[in-house]
Amino acid sequence: MKKILGTLVTFFLLMTVGAGIWIVLFRSFLQGGAEQEYLYPIYGGIVLLSGLIAGCTVIIIEELKEVKTMLLEKGGQVNDINNNIQ
């Protein structure tokens, strides 16, 4: 989870604080100009959305692990081949 938050903060800083630097450095690669700068907030939104998806996935996996351990404590058996609880 710390890696996800660190990546989000890094991308946020690069998109906001470093946006002016990126425009100057990569203007030849990005093409377009002022008429396409409205896309930069959309890129930031995509970064935040991907972070939200990754964060929710981590939470779901942790919850599933807790359910698995709870079932094992109640006397269930785990099939070693498919890791299924019986």
Order of alpha helices (4+ residues) and beta strands (2+ residues): alpha-alpha-alpha-beta-beta
